[in-house]
Amino acid sequence: MAMRISGGLIAASFLFALVSGNLKALSEAAISGCAGAVTLTLSLLGLMCLWSGLMRAAEASGLLERLSRLLSPLLRIAFPNAARTGKGIKEIAAAVIANILGLGNAATPLSVAAMKALDDGSGEMSDDMVTFTVLGTAFPSLLPTTVLALRASSGSSNPSDILPAVWACSLVLSCVAVLSSRLLKKFV
């Protein structure tokens, strides 16, 4: 579907450029857009590699384990079954920490590992899996590195001026996500 939409947009752009006589402007825009996309992708890829490496180092040094213990009271509330059984709680903690640190895409493999650890093989999502999925859309973030990198690459003079708003919104959204997934469970 996305390919059809993209193809339609490209065809419409070409048609309008042809009719208006702006084929040169279209080709220049396509070339500069492609160059910008490659530059942005490489800068985000570098950032993702950096954070993935730092997460591996944090895991190897035991820092991840200490941070997990610090978060355990909150995780017990949000994920009671995983906390009780011990199944998946380490993976959830690693994914939550990665998201709190703003690792973005580098946290995705940790989230996938958490979902695999929570899977009981029944073919249905457990309550903890639902909570983790809902929370995944609203993880609190101390340092949203991807957003800051995008703002810096777009020429923002102070990319970090959004941090207070990010902190407040992500904290409130995280609380609402956990509460709603747990409260709505009673109605299903």
C-alpha positions in Angstrom: 0.0 0.0 0.0 2.8 2.4 0.9 4.5 1.7 -2.4 1.2 2.6 -4.3 0.8 5.8 -2.4 4.5 6.8 -2.9 4.3 5.8 -6.6 1.1 7.9 -7.0 2.8 10.9 -5.3 5.8 10.6 -7.6 3.6 10.2 -10.7 1.5 13.2 -9.7 4.7 15.3 -9.0 6.1 14.4 -12.4 2.8 15.2 -14.1 2.4 18.6 -12.4 6.1 19.4 -13.1 5.6 18.5 -16.8 2.4 20.5 -17.1 3.9 23.6 -15.3 7.2 23.4 -17.1 9.2 22.8 -13.9 10.9 19.5 -14.7 14.3 21.0 -13.8 13.1 22.1 -10.3 11.6 18.7 -9.8 14.9 16.9 -10.6 16.8 19.3 -8.4 14.4 18.7 -5.5 14.6 15.0 -6.0 18.4 15.0 -5.9 18.6 17.3 -2.9 15.9 15.3 -1.1 17.8 12.0 -1.7 21.1 13.5 -0.5 19.4 14.9 2.6 17.8 11.5 3.3 21.1 9.7 3.1 22.8 12.3 5.3 20.0 12.0 7.9 20.0 8.2 7.8 23.8 8.0 8.3 23.7 10.4 11.2 20.9 8.5 12.9 22.7 5.2 12.2 25.8 6.5 13.9 23.8 7.6 16.9 22.0 4.2 17.0 25.3 2.3 16.9 26.8 4.5 19.6 23.8 3.9 22.0 23.7 0.2 21.2 27.4 -0.1 22.1 26.8 1.9 25.3 23.9 -0.4 26.3 26.2 -3.5 25.7 28.9 -1.9 27.9 26.3 -1.0 30.6 25.1 -4.6 30.5 28.6 -6.1 30.7 29.6 -3.7 33.6 26.5 -4.6 35.7 25.1 -1.0 35.4 22.0 -2.4 33.7 21.5 -4.8 36.6 21.8 -2.0 39.2 19.4 0.2 37.2 17.0 -2.7 36.9 17.0 -3.1 40.7 16.3 0.6 41.1 13.3 0.3 38.7 12.0 -3.0 40.2 9.4 -1.4 42.5 7.7 0.4 39.6 8.1 -2.7 37.3 6.3 -4.9 40.0 3.3 -2.6 39.8 3.2 -2.4 36.0 4.1 -6.0 35.3 2.9 -8.1 38.3 2.9 -11.5 36.5 6.4 -11.1 35.2 7.6 -9.8 38.6 6.0 -12.8 40.3 7.4 -15.4 37.9 10.6 -13.7 37.1 9.9 -14.5 33.4 10.8 -11.5 31.2 11.3 -8.9 34.0 15.1 -8.5 33.2 14.2 -8.0 29.5 11.5 -5.5 30.3 13.9 -3.6 32.6 16.5 -3.4 29.9 14.0 -2.1 27.3 12.5 0.4 29.8 16.0 1.7 30.7 17.0 2.0 27.0 13.8 4.0 26.3 14.3 6.2 29.4 17.8 7.0 28.2 16.2 7.9 24.8 17.9 5.3 22.8 15.0 5.1 20.4 15.6 2.5 17.6 18.5 0.9 19.6 15.9 -0.1 22.2 13.8 -2.0 19.7 15.8 -5.3 19.9 15.5 -5.2 23.7 11.7 -4.7 23.4 11.5 -7.6 21.0 13.4 -9.8 23.5 11.1 -8.7 26.3 8.0 -9.6 24.3 9.5 -13.0 23.4 10.3 -13.6 27.1 6.8 -12.7 28.1 5.2 -15.0 25.5 3.8 -18.1 27.1 3.2 -20.0 23.9 -0.6 -19.8 24.1 -0.9 -17.6 21.1 -2.6 -14.9 23.1 -1.2 -11.7 24.6 -0.8 -11.8 28.4 -1.8 -8.8 30.5 1.9 -7.9 30.9 2.4 -8.1 27.1 -0.5 -5.7 26.6 0.9 -3.3 29.2 4.4 -3.5 27.7 3.0 -2.8 24.2 0.9 0.2 25.4 3.8 1.5 27.5 6.0 1.2 24.5 4.2 4.0 22.8 4.7 6.3 25.8 7.9 5.4 27.5 9.3 8.2 29.7 12.4 9.7 28.2 15.2 11.6 30.0 17.2 12.3 26.9 15.3 11.9 23.5 18.5 11.5 21.5 16.8 10.9 18.1 14.6 14.0 18.5 17.6 16.1 19.6 19.7 14.8 16.7 16.9 15.6 14.2 16.5 19.1 15.7 20.3 19.7 15.5 20.5 18.4 11.9 17.6 20.8 11.0 19.6 23.8 12.3 18.0 24.3 15.7 20.1 26.8 17.7 19.1 25.0 21.0 17.9 21.5 20.3 17.5 20.7 24.0 15.0 23.5 24.8 12.2 20.9 24.4 13.4 18.7 27.3 11.1 20.0 30.0 8.0 19.5 27.8 9.3 16.0 26.8 9.9 15.0 30.5 6.4 16.2 31.6 4.5 14.7 28.7 6.3 11.3 28.7 5.9 10.9 32.4 2.2 11.7 32.3 1.7 9.5 29.2 3.5 6.6 30.8 1.4 6.7 33.9 -1.8 6.9 31.8 -0.7 4.1 29.6 -0.1 1.7 32.5 -3.2 2.7 34.4 -5.4 2.5 31.4 -4.1 -0.9 30.3 -4.6 -2.3 33.8 -8.0 -0.7 34.4 -9.5 -1.5 31.0 -8.4 -5.1 31.5 -11.3 -5.4 34.0 -13.8 -4.5 31.2 -12.6 -7.0 28.7 
